[in-house]
Amino acid sequence: MPRFHYLAIDQPSGKELRGMIDGASKESAIAALKSRGLALLEVTAEGEVAVKRSSAASQAAQPTTAPRPKWMIIFGSGLSQKELAVFTRQMGTLTKAGMPLLRGLEVLARQEKNAAFQPVILGLAENIRSGGTLSEGMQRHPKMFDRLYVNMIRAGEAGGVLEVVFERLAEFLEKSVRVRGKIRSAMTYPVIIIMVATAIVAALMVFVVPQFESIFATSLKGQSLPVLTQGVMGVSKFLKNHLGVAVGIGVACFFAGRFLLRTSGGTRWWHGLQLQLPVVGDLLRKAAIARFTRTFGTLLASGVQILEALRITRDTSGNVRIAAAITVVHDRVKEGDSVAGPLRATGIFPDMVPSMIEVGEETGALPEMLTRIADGYDDEVDNAVNALTALVEPLMIVVMAVMVGTIVIALFLPIVRIIQTLG
């Protein structure tokens, strides 16, 4: 029977446990360990190559801030949102089991496989060891821990409910990962279809259509070609003789568009256009509302002050139009107004959102109401993604058929004329 190495935390005592267990499969071994009341950190089959670990004492003696890899400096933080969610969930499990924060960070650093993130965790542990706080250490790594994350951790430290904040953050990040994954999977199919259609059309225009030009010139003996055929032949000739120019124009348009969209005016225009698109706009609006309400509700539930929560929500909205609306709400709340009234006046959010927020303010259950709104809009995003996928698939097939069919018809019309001439 296979044997498995495991690293776990005994939840009643908070002690770290290592050992081996027999099991028919990895899943059965995990189930057996969980039945003992253990919080699992790692389960590895015997014989697998494991990451070399040292003891906590030797790690404490080593430098806690390793130089960042060159690829991390060039391409970004090197930490995905999914990895951050896993780290947050593990920290929540350890703190809930009663393990001291410093000990928990050392445990997670030993089993962390991300070469960019491991020195960061060690740096957090060293900051706590020298008398600092976890939020202060995280604030030094803004590319990995954004303002929302740091402020929630700071609120959890001030209120003594850090384990609750870790749980809320983990749920928030996991939901965000799921929503993004669904939207990304919905857009994968159309992108593949467009790439395939473009490759097929390019191959037809560069290699196939020019072969018919000489045939038509010989068989029709100077007769004029149909207008559609002339257009296709002209495009084919341009692509064949000036392919580099065509690619250069396409690349130049791409980078010019990116530059314009990065300007304040271009960004505002593009984000406004996104919300006005027929089907995609509705999906993006619902996703933005779900993100706004979940972020706002999570911050308030964690003890962050309402004005600070609105500022953080504004900075993490991802859309300048929505950020401008939240700024208006922030300024009105600062003057003593409620959240629901200014939110309704912006016209960005559906009437149901400010109405439910108004009920939450009146009943004193605003964080719970915001979470309920977010859950409802997450379900609507799921339905919108399914509807968009069902609509886009046949639409892309039709577009591909029209592109290829146009070329085929353009080549077929002169052939019909040749057959009539021969007849």
Steps between C-alpha positions, in 0.01 A plus 500: 500500500638848415638712781473877530703759690289771662551834669204616709387705796321342795208743536434447873861557604633702204808276474667416173495127418701301248462137419401230253168333429393207284216549254359356182528845340600853587132593541437221749812597698381862514155389616653283774719785624211747504294252704765535772431873525821605320539814287703375204782706355657243269449137397765341278525145372808309613767516234392832351762772478432730795617854551794508737407662829707611793397550859346822629819576694724473196258714298505765770878510474486543123432833328127561494497717190639318198565692178207489263545292184569700184183370333300629797645849458418501128157339495348600835448358846506132400198420722164411353172578671436127536830453688416796723160344574668171598745683729216695660292186555797323660571797729135502603514128580818535706388806698161341564679192636672723754846504345698822563532725197878480483492120521235482228705714262808285557298183429358642176841633391650151530235343276467790251613397150476841334858631488377860486257472790707298748745784587201733544346267761837475675518881498155519663615258770817701562299822527280343770805356676652850520184645657306617195152404386387280214328789320819710516695217337238449230494872424859468375382270219218692325519284186410191702278648772280783374339772713188293555701209638726713721216709644293192585799342675559825690134506608523137610810576708332800664186300584678180601307299240780422254380142444155629398656752261713228339186291446315793341795589282535139386131482408526833317807394300361156419175648368696751292713221353188298412325794331810594301549139399145475370529821300839393362369157400201664329733716290745222412278337237431821302868594503599156365234520228618847394864386486410191293279703265772761453761232424272327247409824322864611489606165353225519235586859406877448479526150352170397337344812345814599296485158326160587355611838366701348215222251424243778469732713286552212255143369488304827492737665246478855625140495624439699817468307823204544739541785748516258797773300329698814418484608864619162628776488237615851597521412868680175417754678282566760769550236769727293279720791389488707818452248779763670715329838455162349596646341813678825585176698463320254725772514767513881480121525541516263799764700685341832406170377641669386820669837538174691449313277744762567767432872490241633744257595223549174313457291814183685595357455148591129487360420845180687418470313170545166677196568718290597194571191286182295429575168672855530631420835665229346715739224607777747588259722691374207710856383568599854605198529733580162656861605552402838648245361746715205606809715552304769686316248714814302583683816609213620719457155657871497582481828691631744239345848529242581232692788337820295481298205367354719224848626405637147479198380304540790258868420440428131436186543285681446168276746310550878506127568450411294806795649690366851425157397632654363820695826541171690492357265765814543713478879491130499587549254787785718629249787516264288710279342234412130476644258244177406322389849392819612321541152354155521344572850365806383303283297263771233463338240725154342454229624737498170690858553627448835679159382622650194671787709635245744642328213681838385634577847633162529669527158666868535594593195291677670209792252470264202490276673243799584280613137511149389408498736201841369391382138521195584289704676234755219496216267403390746232857515368499120473173510304628785280821309424300191400271711281797676340671169428183361343469815284864538401563143383250501208579865426871425456418204276280726285774765479754238398260357240435848355872579472587171328175498299570847358833381361344182359216692330746756359695216339191311389336788305770515227494120476128517420575756228773274359258207487242716319762616252609143427136400459 
